[in-house]
Amino acid sequence: MAAITIRNLSEEAHRALKVRAASHGRSTEAEVREILEAVVRPPERLKIGSALWALSRAAGITDADVKAMEQSRDLEPAKPMSIQ
C-alpha cells in the first residue's frame, strides 16, 4: 500500500482533522484516508465498464450477440510477422 507525507500542514488544519476524526471515531490518519478516498473516488464517478455496458445496450447489442462474438473468436495465438 502506498504512503504519503504531508508537509507544511497548518496547526489549525491539523487540529481540525483531529477533531473531525474524533467525531467519527477514527484516527487522524484514517480520517485523512477517508477524505482523500471521497474526493478522488466519488461514487458518481464514471466507471468504464458501466459506460461500455450502457453504450452497447444503446446500440442494441444483446447478451446473445456477445456470446456469438465470443464463440466465433479465433483462439489461436497470432503468428509473429516475419520481416526479411
PyRosetta script that sets phi, psi and omega in degrees:
from pyrosetta import init, pose_from_sequence

init()
pose = pose_from_sequence("MAAITIRNLSEEAHRALKVRAASHGRSTEAEVREILEAVVRPPERLKIGSALWALSRAAGITDADVKAMEQSRDLEPAKPMSIQ")
pose.set_psi(1, 141.4)
pose.set_omega(1, -178.3)
pose.set_phi(2, -74.4)
pose.set_psi(2, 154.5)
pose.set_omega(2, 177.0)
pose.set_phi(3, -131.5)
pose.set_psi(3, 147.0)
pose.set_omega(3, 176.2)
pose.set_phi(4, -130.5)
pose.set_psi(4, 156.8)
pose.set_omega(4, 174.2)
pose.set_phi(5, -119.5)
pose.set_psi(5, 133.6)
pose.set_omega(5, 179.1)
pose.set_phi(6, -109.7)
pose.set_psi(6, 115.0)
pose.set_omega(6, 179.9)
pose.set_phi(7, -98.9)
pose.set_psi(7, 158.0)
pose.set_omega(7, 174.0)
pose.set_phi(8, 60.4)
pose.set_psi(8, 32.1)
pose.set_omega(8, 174.0)
pose.set_phi(9, -76.8)
pose.set_psi(9, 129.9)
pose.set_omega(9, -178.1)
pose.set_phi(10, -64.9)
pose.set_psi(10, 153.4)
pose.set_omega(10, 177.7)
pose.set_phi(11, -60.7)
pose.set_psi(11, -36.4)
pose.set_omega(11, 179.9)
pose.set_phi(12, -63.9)
pose.set_psi(12, -43.8)
pose.set_omega(12, 179.3)
pose.set_phi(13, -65.5)
pose.set_psi(13, -41.5)
pose.set_omega(13, 179.5)
pose.set_phi(14, -63.4)
pose.set_psi(14, -43.4)
pose.set_omega(14, 178.7)
pose.set_phi(15, -62.8)
pose.set_psi(15, -43.5)
pose.set_omega(15, 179.4)
pose.set_phi(16, -63.1)
pose.set_psi(16, -38.4)
pose.set_omega(16, 177.2)
pose.set_phi(17, -63.6)
pose.set_psi(17, -42.8)
pose.set_omega(17, 179.5)
pose.set_phi(18, -62.9)
pose.set_psi(18, -42.0)
pose.set_omega(18, 179.0)
pose.set_phi(19, -65.5)
pose.set_psi(19, -45.0)
pose.set_omega(19, 179.8)
pose.set_phi(20, -61.6)
pose.set_psi(20, -43.7)
pose.set_omega(20, 179.2)
pose.set_phi(21, -61.0)
pose.set_psi(21, -44.7)
pose.set_omega(21, -179.8)
pose.set_phi(22, -62.9)
pose.set_psi(22, -37.5)
pose.set_omega(22, -179.9)
pose.set_phi(23, -68.0)
pose.set_psi(23, -23.9)
pose.set_omega(23, 177.3)
pose.set_phi(24, -98.2)
pose.set_psi(24, 1.2)
pose.set_omega(24, 178.5)
pose.set_phi(25, 71.3)
pose.set_psi(25, 30.9)
pose.set_omega(25, -179.0)
pose.set_phi(26, -124.3)
pose.set_psi(26, 165.3)
pose.set_omega(26, 171.2)
pose.set_phi(27, -73.9)
pose.set_psi(27, 162.9)
pose.set_omega(27, 178.2)
pose.set_phi(28, -60.2)
pose.set_psi(28, -41.5)
pose.set_omega(28, 179.4)
pose.set_phi(29, -62.3)
pose.set_psi(29, -43.3)
pose.set_omega(29, 178.4)
pose.set_phi(30, -64.7)
pose.set_psi(30, -36.5)
pose.set_omega(30, 178.7)
pose.set_phi(31, -65.8)
pose.set_psi(31, -42.6)
pose.set_omega(31, 178.2)
pose.set_phi(32, -62.1)
pose.set_psi(32, -41.9)
pose.set_omega(32, 177.2)
pose.set_phi(33, -59.2)
pose.set_psi(33, -44.7)
pose.set_omega(33, -179.1)
pose.set_phi(34, -62.8)
pose.set_psi(34, -43.5)
pose.set_omega(34, 179.1)
pose.set_phi(35, -62.2)
pose.set_psi(35, -47.2)
pose.set_omega(35, -179.5)
pose.set_phi(36, -62.9)
pose.set_psi(36, -44.4)
pose.set_omega(36, 178.8)
pose.set_phi(37, -59.4)
pose.set_psi(37, -43.5)
pose.set_omega(37, -178.8)
pose.set_phi(38, -64.5)
pose.set_psi(38, -34.0)
pose.set_omega(38, -177.6)
pose.set_phi(39, -79.6)
pose.set_psi(39, -45.4)
pose.set_omega(39, -174.2)
pose.set_phi(40, -89.4)
pose.set_psi(40, -16.0)
pose.set_omega(40, 178.6)
pose.set_phi(41, -132.9)
pose.set_psi(41, 62.3)
pose.set_omega(41, -178.0)
pose.set_phi(42, -66.5)
pose.set_psi(42, 151.3)
pose.set_omega(42, -178.6)
pose.set_phi(43, -60.5)
pose.set_psi(43, -27.6)
pose.set_omega(43, -177.4)
pose.set_phi(44, -88.5)
pose.set_psi(44, 9.6)
pose.set_omega(44, -178.9)
pose.set_phi(45, -66.0)
pose.set_psi(45, 155.9)
pose.set_omega(45, 178.4)
pose.set_phi(46, -71.3)
pose.set_psi(46, 126.3)
pose.set_omega(46, 177.3)
pose.set_phi(47, -107.7)
pose.set_psi(47, 119.9)
pose.set_omega(47, -171.3)
pose.set_phi(48, -58.4)
pose.set_psi(48, -40.0)
pose.set_omega(48, 179.7)
pose.set_phi(49, -63.4)
pose.set_psi(49, -43.1)
pose.set_omega(49, 178.7)
pose.set_phi(50, -66.2)
pose.set_psi(50, -38.8)
pose.set_omega(50, 179.1)
pose.set_phi(51, -65.2)
pose.set_psi(51, -42.2)
pose.set_omega(51, 178.5)
pose.set_phi(52, -65.9)
pose.set_psi(52, -39.5)
pose.set_omega(52, 178.1)
pose.set_phi(53, -60.9)
pose.set_psi(53, -47.4)
pose.set_omega(53, -179.3)
pose.set_phi(54, -62.9)
pose.set_psi(54, -39.9)
pose.set_omega(54, 179.1)
pose.set_phi(55, -63.7)
pose.set_psi(55, -43.5)
pose.set_omega(55, 180.0)
pose.set_phi(56, -66.8)
pose.set_psi(56, -37.0)
pose.set_omega(56, 177.8)
pose.set_phi(57, -66.5)
pose.set_psi(57, -39.9)
pose.set_omega(57, 179.0)
pose.set_phi(58, -65.2)
pose.set_psi(58, -29.9)
pose.set_omega(58, 179.0)
pose.set_phi(59, -82.9)
pose.set_psi(59, -4.6)
pose.set_omega(59, 177.5)
pose.set_phi(60, 87.5)
pose.set_psi(60, 12.9)
pose.set_omega(60, 179.3)
pose.set_phi(61, -78.8)
pose.set_psi(61, 127.8)
pose.set_omega(61, -178.0)
pose.set_phi(62, -104.3)
pose.set_psi(62, 171.6)
pose.set_omega(62, 176.2)
pose.set_phi(63, -61.3)
pose.set_psi(63, -35.2)
pose.set_omega(63, 178.2)
pose.set_phi(64, -64.1)
pose.set_psi(64, -38.4)
pose.set_omega(64, 177.1)
pose.set_phi(65, -62.8)
pose.set_psi(65, -43.6)
pose.set_omega(65, 180.0)
pose.set_phi(66, -63.7)
pose.set_psi(66, -43.5)
pose.set_omega(66, 179.4)
pose.set_phi(67, -62.1)
pose.set_psi(67, -41.3)
pose.set_omega(67, 178.5)
pose.set_phi(68, -63.6)
pose.set_psi(68, -40.6)
pose.set_omega(68, 178.4)
pose.set_phi(69, -64.7)
pose.set_psi(69, -40.8)
pose.set_omega(69, 179.4)
pose.set_phi(70, -64.9)
pose.set_psi(70, -38.6)
pose.set_omega(70, -178.5)
pose.set_phi(71, -71.9)
pose.set_psi(71, -30.4)
pose.set_omega(71, -178.0)
pose.set_phi(72, -89.2)
pose.set_psi(72, -4.9)
pose.set_omega(72, -178.5)
pose.set_phi(73, -67.8)
pose.set_psi(73, 138.1)
pose.set_omega(73, 177.6)
pose.set_phi(74, -77.1)
pose.set_psi(74, 117.1)
pose.set_omega(74, -177.6)
pose.set_phi(75, -90.0)
pose.set_psi(75, -5.1)
pose.set_omega(75, 179.0)
pose.set_phi(76, -72.5)
pose.set_psi(76, 131.6)
pose.set_omega(76, 178.1)
pose.set_phi(77, -61.1)
pose.set_psi(77, 146.1)
pose.set_omega(77, 178.7)
pose.set_phi(78, -66.7)
pose.set_psi(78, 143.6)
pose.set_omega(78, 177.5)
pose.set_phi(79, -89.6)
pose.set_psi(79, 132.9)
pose.set_omega(79, -179.5)
pose.set_phi(80, -61.5)
pose.set_psi(80, 147.3)
pose.set_omega(80, 176.8)
pose.set_phi(81, -71.3)
pose.set_psi(81, 145.4)
pose.set_omega(81, 176.6)
pose.set_phi(82, -105.5)
pose.set_psi(82, 120.0)
pose.set_omega(82, 178.4)
pose.set_phi(83, -109.1)
pose.set_psi(83, 115.3)
pose.set_omega(83, -177.5)
pose.set_phi(84, -120.7)
pose.dump_pdb("model.pdb")
